Amino acid sequence: MCVKIIELIGTSKKSFEDAISECITRTSKTVRGITGVDVIGQTAVVENNKVVEFRVNIKVAFKVE
């Protein structure tokens, strides 16, 4: 088996978990066989002392066909 890893950035206005989930949902539309996710970073955008956007930097692994 051979696995390829790509690095992606996901965003959400709700939470870090939602950013990860949304990123995987979108990626799975064009990438088959996703086997794992490694969260390598989390950041947030703050405006007027309030978090307005959550961002995650993730690595996604998938099987090479």
C-alpha angles and dihedrals in degrees: 000000000000124000128199124204126208128184120227140173119221128190137198138169090214110052148319089263091054091049090055093046094048092048092052092045092053094042092051089063090070105018121064128203101027107185105175151353129221116196106214100171146005129200136166137209114231125200124175091354092303131106107244101170136025119209130192129190108208140174114220121201123204137169118261111229 
